[in-house]
Amino acid sequence: MSADAQDVILKMLIYKEEDRFTAAQVLKLPFFKEMREQDIGDMGQFTAGPTGFTRSISKSNLNLVDNLS
C-alpha cells in the first residue's frame, strides 16, 4: 500500500471526531489528485439552478447540456 493510501486511511480512522478528516478534506489529499484532475477534464462545469444541477460540456464545436436533477 502506498504512503498516500495509508495517509487517507489513518486520517479517516482518527478516534476524536473533531480531529478526524471529513470526506471533503480526505478528497483533497494527494492520493486523490489524479482522480480530481481527471474529473475536471471529464465533467465540464456544474451550475446550480432551480431544478437541480446542470452540467455543460464543450468539446470541439459541440456543446451539450445535461440536466442532472
PLY file of the C-alpha trace (Angstrom):
ply
format ascii 1.0
element vertex 69
property float x
property float y
property float z
element edge 68
property int vertex1
property int vertex2
end_header
0.00 0.00 0.00
1.36 3.43 -0.88
2.18 6.06 1.73
-0.61 8.26 0.30
-3.16 5.43 0.71
-2.02 4.86 4.29
-2.39 8.59 4.96
-6.03 8.53 3.77
-6.91 5.56 5.95
-5.22 6.94 9.06
-6.93 10.32 8.72
-10.35 8.66 8.36
-9.78 6.44 11.43
-8.88 9.16 13.95
-10.96 8.47 17.05
-11.73 12.05 18.15
-14.46 13.39 15.85
-13.15 16.96 15.91
-9.72 15.75 14.71
-10.98 13.21 12.13
-10.92 14.31 8.49
-14.23 14.86 6.71
-14.89 13.31 3.31
-14.27 16.71 1.67
-10.90 17.02 3.42
-9.89 13.46 2.50
-10.70 14.05 -1.16
-8.20 16.93 -1.20
-5.31 14.65 -0.13
-2.55 13.74 -2.64
-3.93 10.19 -3.00
-6.92 11.56 -4.97
-5.01 14.16 -7.05
-5.06 12.18 -10.29
-8.79 11.44 -9.95
-9.56 15.13 -9.27
-7.64 16.18 -12.36
-9.41 13.56 -14.49
-12.84 14.63 -13.16
-12.14 18.26 -14.03
-11.37 17.28 -17.61
-14.27 14.82 -17.96
-17.05 16.55 -16.12
-17.06 20.05 -17.54
-18.67 22.77 -15.45
-21.56 22.27 -12.99
-24.10 25.02 -12.42
-26.77 25.01 -9.70
-30.22 26.02 -10.86
-33.82 25.96 -9.61
-34.36 22.39 -10.83
-31.00 20.95 -9.75
-27.54 20.83 -11.23
-26.73 21.34 -14.89
-23.51 20.10 -16.47
-22.12 21.91 -19.51
-19.61 20.08 -21.65
-17.87 21.73 -24.55
-15.81 19.59 -26.95
-14.68 20.91 -30.33
-17.69 22.70 -31.82
-20.20 20.52 -29.97
-21.95 21.94 -26.88
-24.02 19.65 -24.69
-26.07 20.42 -21.61
-27.25 17.58 -19.36
-29.86 18.18 -16.65
-28.74 16.20 -13.59
-31.71 16.82 -11.33
0 1
1 2
2 3
3 4
4 5
5 6
6 7
7 8
8 9
9 10
10 11
11 12
12 13
13 14
14 15
15 16
16 17
17 18
18 19
19 20
20 21
21 22
22 23
23 24
24 25
25 26
26 27
27 28
28 29
29 30
30 31
31 32
32 33
33 34
34 35
35 36
36 37
37 38
38 39
39 40
40 41
41 42
42 43
43 44
44 45
45 46
46 47
47 48
48 49
49 50
50 51
51 52
52 53
53 54
54 55
55 56
56 57
57 58
58 59
59 60
60 61
61 62
62 63
63 64
64 65
65 66
66 67
67 68
